[in-house]
Amino acid sequence: MPRFTLPDGSIKEFATSATVGAIAAAIGAGLARAAVAGRVDGRLVDLNTPLETDATVEIITPTTPEGLEILRHSTSHLMAQAVKELFPGAQVTIGPAVADGFYYDFDYERPFTPEDLTAIEARMEAIAALDLPVERQSMPRQEAIDWFLAQGEHYKAEIIEAIPADQTISLYRQGTFMDLCRGPHVPSTGRLKVFKLTRLAGAYWRGDSRNKMLQRIYGTAFADKKALTAHLTLLEEAAKRDHRRLGKELDLFSIQDDAGGGLVLWHPHGARIRQTIEDQWKQAHREAGYEFLFTPHMANLNLWRISGHLDFYQDSMFNPMTVDDQAYQIRPMNCPFHILVYRSNNRSYRDLPMRWAELGTVYRYEMSGVLHGLFRVRGFTQDDAHIFCRESQIETEINAILDLTLQTLRTFGFESFEIHLSTRPAKSVGSDEIWDKATNALRAAILSHDLEYSEDVGGGAFYGPKIDVKITDAIGRKWQCSTVQLDFNLPERFDIGYIGEDGSRHRPIMIHRALMGSLERFFGILIEHYAGHFPMWLAPVQVVVLTITEAHNDWAVAVGKRLRAAGLRAETDLRNHKVSYKIREHAVKKVPWLLIVGEREQAEGAVSPRDRHGKDLGLIPLDDMIQRLLQEVANRT
């Protein structure tokens, strides 16, 4: 008589074996209707999985992250089936669930159209209405390869060929459609009722531009229509805020084929914002006791061998180059250089902590298929810092880092944070004592800042525990930016030390830390957070002086000079156009303030301001207006 322990500690007993679905039904009919899968002794399984021995069982519904992912993955299979029925010549490739939905890549003879998406969605609804059972099957590897080749599905056969020969292949069938998948999946297509296909895109097979370009169909799925409607509204708002579109409209940056994919060109207005970000970053670090470093963009390949990057990170590194018959590597990280600076002198316990920061540009190989505006690039500048300290200083330093992190993120307009603490994995370096001390220091720092957090047990790197900080933008999206990572590995690899109070040599603790992650990605987040309407202190052009007629040019030029002398980023528009035309043009460019000058303004040494919301403030003396603008910049509002 198997006994099944539920999350609340209660027990369900069955005379014989029972499926996960039967256990859900025994708990309640409502739960059984909502269930999409189960977790048995920690492993996700299909609802029709039979259980014959005692086990812990949790019923998974779409209200959980795992359940929503299963729902969306099952919907990607539904979409693939609809595509195959409508376009039999299409080959299916891969179709995973992603953060906000799912996609599937297809190889087809012609481009899909918006009209095709409408037809595919209608066919998906028809298949869902049939309530076809979704059943898992197993097949020997070679048999599975032969089966897919017979169906003309060469991509699936290629995927299976990469699987070890002794493994059995897991497949899922629904009606006449069968797909390669580990699962689990919903028990039948009738569970898939709320979905929407959202867009078309191109994607190289396996994300590699040397391979064929495929067609990607994106979609999303939810458990109820209200959630879908809210998500579609969010997508509409996100499209308006797309940093790639706004970056072009506001002339902030570009990424051009002639320079190379994933390499960002900062235009003058974008560079102004970047310089403002850097100035703020540097000032905050000076106040927090950091010194600045500058290090090379490449180094002898042996440096990356010592650091371990050559063994563990090579796929993300560009190929080495030869200099004087020696191999050199363009840098993917800044950390080894900072360690070399530390190692360049003998260090004492009195020198610690040492806090070094660098805006260091690094280069990482990303396949062309995953490049995405400023969010996924090949060259980017990390706001890197490394702290070398004693064990006894860990908690103090972590607290200070978290202070600086939250201060910086709040300065740029973010107030909602999600904290994740990742602890020691099964395979790791360092003693139990130092891991416990480091992890407790991270936890204590989070709690001392009155922050809620989740703990990823065993999710840390092999060389130390870490904190990740996610920010929430203006439309509720979460972005992972800041990281605090303790490292017991690199100090060992580079054999760095310090002389302690006892006169013997000790190993310092190394803390890696980034507040924004990378300037490029953070800039993209800022563009979308503010929808291009940057606060006054960040705006590339803070104020424009507009003339009503050419007769007032001299006063406009004088006003512009006064504004710039006060430290404001000001421009003057002397064009012989109607002032209403010039107002509209600069409003589209999202300039925070427009100062209009005409005969009366010139006579009284004044200006007529108009704010970013279109509100006219009337006649204001120039000196008063300058003070008002400077106060807005100082307040960072």
N, C-alpha and C positions, 0 to 999 in steps of 0.2 A: 504493500500500500504506500505509494510515493507521497511525500509530504513537501509542499511547496511554501516556502517562507516569503511573505510579501514585504514591501518596504516598511510598512507600519508594524512589523513584527508578528502579524497574525499568520495563521497556517491554513492552507487549503489542502485537504486530503482527497485522494481519488482511489477507487478500488483497483483500477488498472492504470496504465499510462494515460497521459492527457496531453493535448496540444496546448500551446500557449494561448491560442484563441479560446479553448474550452475553459482555461483558468480565468481569462478575462470575463467570459460569460458567467462563470460562477461568482465572480465579484459583483457584477451588475450588468444589466442589458445595455445601459447607456455607455459604459466603458467599452463593452464589446463592440458597439457600433462605431466608436471613435478610434479604437485601437488600430495601429498600422504595423506594429512589430512588438517584440518582447526583448527584454534583457535577461538572459539566463546565466547566473554565476558570472556576471560582468560582460557577457558576450551578446551582441545584438543578433537576433534570429528572426525568421519568418513566423507569422502567427500559426501556421500549420505544422511547425516543428514539434514532433512528439517527444515527450519527456517521460522517462521510465524510472528514474531514480530521484531521490531527494535533491532539491535545488532551491536557490534563491531566485525569485522571479519578479520582474518589474514589467508592467504593461506600458508600452510606449505609445503616446498619442501625438498628434501634430502640435500640441501646445508646448512641447519640449523642443529644444534645438535639434536633437537627434530625430525626433518624429517628423519635424518639418523638412529636414534634409531627405528623409526616406520618401516622404510625399513628393518632393520635387524631383528626386531621382527617378521615381516611378513615372512621373509625368513626362520626363525626358524620353523614357521608353515608349510611352503613349504617343508622343510626337513622332518618334522614329517610325513607329508602326504606321501612323497616318501618312508620313512622307513616302514610305515604301508602297503603300496601297495606291497613292495618287501618282507617284513617279517611280514606277518599278525599276527604272534604270539607275536610280540613285544608289550610291554605296554609302553605308553608314560607317562612321569611324568611332569617335568617342563622344559621350554625352553625360557629363557629371552634373551633380548639383553644385551650385556656387553660392556665394554669400547671400545674394538676394533673389535667387531663382535657379535656373538651369540653362544649359545650352546643349546643342548637338551639332557636330560638324558632319557635312555631307559632301560627297564628290558627285556632281551632276553636270550634265552636258551644257546646260545654260544657266544663267543667273536666276535665282528665285526672285520673285517680285512681291510687292505688298499684297497684290491680289492672290498670289500663291499662299501667303500667310493666312489670309482670310479663309481660303479653302482648306488648308491644313487644320486650322483651328476647328472648323465645322466637322471635319472628319474625326478629329480627336473627340469631340462631343458625342459623335455617333458611336465610336468604339467604346467610350466610357459607358454609354447607355446600355450596351450589350452585356455589361457586367461580366466580362470574360475572366475566368480564373487566371491568376498569375502563379505559375508553378515553377519551382526550381528543379533542374535536371543536372545530372553529372555525366561527363563524357570523357573518355580517354583523350589525351592531348592530340595525337595524330588523327583520331577520328573526328575531333572537333575541327582541326585544320581542314581536313578533306570536306567536311560538311559545309563550312563557310565558303571554300573555294568553289564548290558545286553550286552555291547560291550566287556566285559572282562577287562575294564580299571579300576582296583581297586585303583590305585594311584590317579586318578582323583576324584573318589568317596570319597576317604579319604580327599582330599583337600577341597571338597565341604562340607563335614561333619563338618569341622572346621568353616564354615561360619555361622553366626547367622541365625536361622530358618526363620526369617521374611524377609530375603533378597531374591530378585530375582536374578537368576544366568545369567550372560552374557556369551554368546557363539558365536563363529564365525565358519561359514561353508564355505568351498570351495570344490565344487564337492561333493564327498561322505565322505569327511573328516570333522569332527567337533571337535573343541577344546575349552576348557575353557579359557576365556580371557576377560579382561576389554576393550582391544583395546586402541586407534583406530588402524586400519590396512589399508593397501593400498586397493583400490577399486577392484582390480582383480590381479590374479597371473601374468598376462602379464606385470605388472610393475616391476617384479623381474627378471632382465636379467643379472646382473653382480654379481656373487657370487662364492665362493670357499670354499670347506670343507678342513680344515687345519690339524686336528689331532684327535686322539682318546685318551681318558683318563678314569680312573675309578673315581667314585664319590659315596659316601654313600648317601642313601636316606635321605633327609633333613640335609645332612652334618654330620650325627651322625654315628660313627663307630659301634654302637650297631645295626644299621639297615643294610639292604641288600646293597651290592655293586652293583651299576648300571653302565651302560656304557654311557659315555659322548662323544658326537660328537661335536667338535668345528668347526665353520665356520665364514666367514665374508661376507659382502655384501657392495657394493658401488653403486653410481649412474652412474659411468662411468668406463670403462676398465683401463684408465690411472691411476686413483686413486687406483684401485685394484692392478695393477702391482706394483705401488710404495709401497703399503702396504705389498705385498708378499716379495718384496725385503727387506723391513724393518724386516719382520719376520725371513728371512734367516740370516740377520746380528744379530738380537737379539738372535737367537739360538746359534750362534758362541760365543756370550758374556754371555750366561746363567751362572749366578754365581754359580749354583749348580754343573755344570760340571767343571767350572774353579776352584771352591773351592776344588774339589777332585783332579784335575790334578796338582794343585799347592800346595796341602796338607795344606790348610788354615783352614778348619773347617770340622766338620761332625755332623750329627744328626742321632743318632743310637737308634734302638728300645729298646735296653737294658737300655738305660738312660731314654727313653720316648720321644714320639713324640713332636716336637716343642721346644725341649731343646737343645741348641747349645753347642757343645764342640769345644773350640778354640784350634787349634793345634799350635805348636811353631811359625811357620811362620805367621799364622793369628794373634797370640797373639802379635807378634812384631809390626804388623801394628796397631792393636788396641792400644797398648801402645803409639805409635807415635801419633795416633789420640787424645788420652786422654791427652798426654803431651801438644800438641798444644792447646787443649780446655782449659786446666787449665791455661796455660800461658796467653791466651787471656782474661780469666775471671779475673785473678789477675790484669792485666793491666786495666780492666774495672771497678775495684772496688768491686769485689765480694769476699765474704768469702765462705769457703766450709763447708758442713755439711756431717755427716755420720749418718744414721738412721737405725732402725731395719728392718729386712725382714718380721716381723709379729707384730701384736699388738692385744690387747684385742678387742674382737668383738664390744664392746661398742664404740670404737673410730670410727669405720666405720658406726655405727648407728648415731653418732653425725654428722659426715661429710655428711651423706645422701647417701653414696655409697650402704649401705645395702638396701635402698629403691629403688634406681634408677639404680644400677649397678650390682645387685646380680647375674644376669645370666652370667656375665663375670668374676665372682669370683669363686675361688675354694672353696670346702666345708670347713667349719671351723674345727679346731681340738680342742681337750680338753686338757687343761693343768691345773693341780691343781683344777679340777672341774669347771674351767672357760673356756669359748669358746674363742679361738684365731683364727685370720684370717691372712693368708699370704697376703702380701700387693699387691693390684692392682694399687696403686698410691702412690706417695711420699708426696703429698701436706699436709695431716693431720699432719704428723710428723713435717714439717716445721712450721706449725701453733703452735704446742705444744712448739717448741723451742722459738718462739716469745712470747708465753704466759707465759713462765717460769720466766720472769722478768717484772717489771714495765717499761713502755716505755714513752719517752718524744718526743715531736715534734723535739727536737734537734737530736734524734737518727735516724730520718728518712731522706732519704730512707735507708732501710736495704735490701741488695742484697745478697741472699743466693743461692748457687748452689750445686748440688749433682749429681754424676753419680750413680743413684739409680736403682738397679735391681728390677723389679716388675714382677708379675706373674698373667696372665689372662687366663681364660678358653676359649679356642677356639676349636670348634668342629673339629675333625680330618680331616674331608673332606675339610676344608678350609686352612689347614696348607700348607705352600709353602716356602720351603727353608728358607732363612733368612728374607723373606718379611712378613711372617705370622707365628709367633711363640708363644709359651706359656710363655717363660721366656725371658725378654729382659731388657737392661739397658737404661734408659732414661737420656738424658742430660738435666736434670730438673733444673729450677731455679725459685725462687719466690721473688718478690720484694714487700716490704711493704712500702707504701708511703702515703703522704697527697694528697688531691685532687689537690692542687696547683702544685704538682710535677709530675702529670701524663704525661703531654706533654713532659717534659724534659726526663723522664724515657723511654717513648715509643721511642723517637728519639734515645736515647742511645742503646736501645735494637735492633732497626732496624739497626743501625750502626754495632753493633756486629754481628748480623745475616748475613748481606751481606758480612762483612769482613771474617767471618768464611766460608761461602759457596764459596766465591771467592778463599780463600786459598786452598780449595780442588778441584779447577778447574772448578767451575760452574760460568758462566757469564750471563746467560739468566734467568730472573725471571718473574713469573706471580703472581700477588698479588690479593688477594681477601679480601674484607672488609665485614664482616657480622654484620648487625645491629640488633636493638632491636626487638624481636619477640612479638607476641600479649600477651603471658603470660610471665611475667618477674618479677624480684624483683629489688628494688631500685627506687629512685625518677627520675622524668623526667630530673631534672637538672643535676644529676650525669651521667645519660645515655648520655645526649647531650654533656656534657663536655668530657666524655670518648671517645665517637664516634668521636667527632671533633678532639680530640688529635690524635687518630689513623689515621684519614684522613689527618691531617696536616703533620704527620710524613711521610706518604707515598708520599705526594706531595713535601715535602722538599727534598726528595731523588730523585726527578725527575723520579718517577716510574709510569708506567701505571697500572691501577687497575680496577677491576670490583667490583660492589657493590651488595651484596646479601641482599636485603632489607628484614628484618624480619628473617634472617638466623642465627642470633647469638644465643648463649645459653641463657637460662632464667636468668643466673646470670651475663651476661656481653657481650659486643661486642668483636670481635676478628679479627685478621689479620692472614691469612694463606699465606704462601709463597711456590710456586711451582718452582722447578728447571728444567732445560732442559738438558738432557744428550747428549752425543756425537752423538747419532743417532736420536735426535729429540724427544725422549719420555719425558713426563712431570711426575715429582714425587713430591708429597706433603710431605715436610719435616718440615719446621719451622712453629711454631704457637705462636702468642702472644695473650693472653686471659685475659681480665679484669674480676675480680670476686668481686661482691658485696654480695655474698651469704655466703661463708665460714667464712669470718670475723664475720658475724652476727651469724652464727650457733655456733661458738666457743666463741662468746662474747669477742673478743679481742679489745683493744683500746690503746690510747696514750693520754697523758696529753698535751693539746695545749697551745699556748702562752697565752690564756685567762684563764688558770688554770682549765678548765673543760675537761671532758673526751670526746674524739672523736673516730670515727671508721676509721681505716686505709683502704686504697684501696689495694687489693691484685692483683698482676699481675703474672699469670702463663706464663712460657716461655720455649720453647724448640727450639734449633737451628737445630739439626740433626734429632730430633724425637726419634730415638733409635739407639744405636751403631750398633746393628745387621742389621737392615734394611738399615742404611746408608752405612754400609760396603758392603752389597750386591749391592747397587746402585753404589758404587765406583768400585767394581769388574767389573760390566757391563759397566760402563762409560769408563773405561780405557781398557776394554777387557783383564784384567789381567796384562797389561803392566803399572804397577804403576810408577809414576814419582819417580825420584831418592830418594827424601826425605821420601816417603812412602814405597818404595820397601822393602820387608822383608830381602832380601839379595841384597845389593847394588853393590857388586863387588866380583868376584871370581878370585883367582890367579890360573893359570893353568901351569903345568910343561910340557916341551917338552919331557924330559927324567928324570929318577930318579936321574941323576947326578946333577940336578938343584934343588933338594928338599930343601936344606938348604937355598938357596936364596928365594925360594917361601915361606918358613915358616917365614923368616925374613920380607919379604914384607907384609905378612898377619898380623904379629904382629904390624908393623908400621901403617897399615891401621886401625886396631882396636884401637890402642893407639890414633889415630887421631879422634876417635868417629864414624868410619864407620862400617857398618854391613858387615863384610868381611869373606869369607870362602876360604879355600885352598884345591885344588883338586890335590892330589899327586898320584893318581891311575896310574898304569902302563898301560895306554891305549894310543892309538894314540891321539894326540892333536885335530885332526879334529873331532874325536868321542866326546871328552869332550866338544868341542865348540858347537856341535849340541845339546848335552844333556842340557847344561845350557841355550842355546837359547830357547829351548822348555820350560824351567822353567822361561823364561822371565826376566833373570837377566840383569840389565841395562848395566853393564860393565864387560868385561872379560880382565884380565891382563895376558898376556902370557910371560913366562920367559924361557929363554934358555941360551946357553953359552955366547952370546954377552950381553944379558941383565944383567947376573950375573957379567960379567967382568966390565961393565960400571955403575953398580948401577942403572939400569933402568928397564923399563917394556915396552912391546909392547901392547898397549890397542886396544880393539875391542869393538865398541859401540853396542847398542841394534839393530841397523839397519844393522849390519854386516860390517861396515866400519872400516878398519884398519888404525890406526893413525901413524904407524911407531914407531921408538924408542923414548921414552920420559923419562927423568930423573925421578926417583921415587918421589922426593920432589915436582917437578912440577906437576906430575900427582895427587898427594894427594891434592895439592891446587886446582887443577881443579875440582876434585870430591867434595871437601868441598864447593866450590863455587856453584856447581850445586845443592847441598843439600840446601844451604842457600837461593838460588833463588827460590827454590820449583818449578823448571821447569821440 
